[in-house]
């Protein structure tokens, strides 16, 4: 009967030790799980922030591209206007030369007849 009591006592003692170890392991696991969950929440928030930043940057790039395309169109229009103005100027110079020649001829003719 004494051996049974000793055996039972050892069994209960080791059972209590195992339960204590398991409880401690469970507590550690829960702490680690909480840390992991916090880390996931933080990472998710950072990822969402990054995605928002990327969306903003994409939008800004699209707006810049659109503005650049608009400027290119304006520059093209200004170049066309400049070409037209240069042609008009060239035509006017030619007319002024012709008028100068006519005036010179008239002056020469007047000088000869005088």
CORFEN-V262052 format. One record per helix or strand of 2 or more residues. SS is the DSSP state (helix for helix, strand for strand). FROM is the first residue (numbers start at 0). TO is the last residue. Records with the same first field share a line. If there is no record, write none. Layout:
SS = FROM-TO  FROM-TO
This chain:
helix = 1-112
